[in-house]
Amino acid sequence: QVQLVESGGGLVQAGGSLGLSCAASGSIFKINAMGWYRQRPGKQRELVTTITSGGSTYYADSVKGRFTISRDNAKNTVYLQMDSLKPEDTAVYYCNAEGDLYGLGPPYVGDYWGQGIQVTVSS
């Protein structure tokens, strides 16, 4: 019911910047929280940052002060600006969205995922 399409990413040198975006589409009443997870080589997927529909944000300690999440509710799009990138930020980044199909809350609320996008930071 919800498709998430990510764009951006790529290869950058340490200290550089990259931006990611993720657009949600489909037949859904409301997108609640949106966020980004990442999976580094040999590691489990981890939460990076989230933003509510009201604009409240959360950041993992490892990216606080370097990454900035924002969203455009009218476009159902979330953005991730990544600055001062480090080699340890190298990962596949996944967009996540919590969607409320009918505006009625559970059990009509579900988690949706993008296909993942590679970010590589060279030293």
ABEGO torsion letter per residue (X at the ends): XBBBBBBEEEBBBBGBBBBBBBBBBEBBABBBBBBBBBBBBGBBBBBABBBBAAGBBBBBAAABGABBBBBBAAAGBBBBBBBGBBAAABBBBBBBBBBBAAGAEOAABBBBBBAEBBBBBBX
